[in-house]
């Protein structure tokens, strides 16, 4: 089974009891649950922007999800996203940078000072563009 962002959000938030029950029931019953990088990036955005959750709580929710061996994710990409989240950055930036390196890229280019700082701290090439 492949889940979209809304299924993840409803299962996690429980804010709509009927939808939460359906989402949790489907996830629980599935032999394997495939979660795309995009769905997890969107989940983090919704959790931060709509539900105003702290990074640490979002990271804990993702770690709990992926600890289930039935949940299939691109683990190295998600771990990189979590590392960025743990460092105070954006989950999506970590996933994007990981995927870009996997495709053969070597220099991350961004306007985001925090992302640039995290990438440089990892000893990787980064160009920080001026937002001015």
Secondary structure, 3 states (H helix, E strand, C coil): CECCHHHHHHHHHCCCHHHHHHHHHHHHHCCCEECCHHHHHHHHHHHHHCCCCCHHHHHHHHHHHHHCCCEECCHHHHHHHHHHHHCCCCHHHHHHHHHHHHCCCCEEEECCHHHHHHHHHCCCEEEECCCC
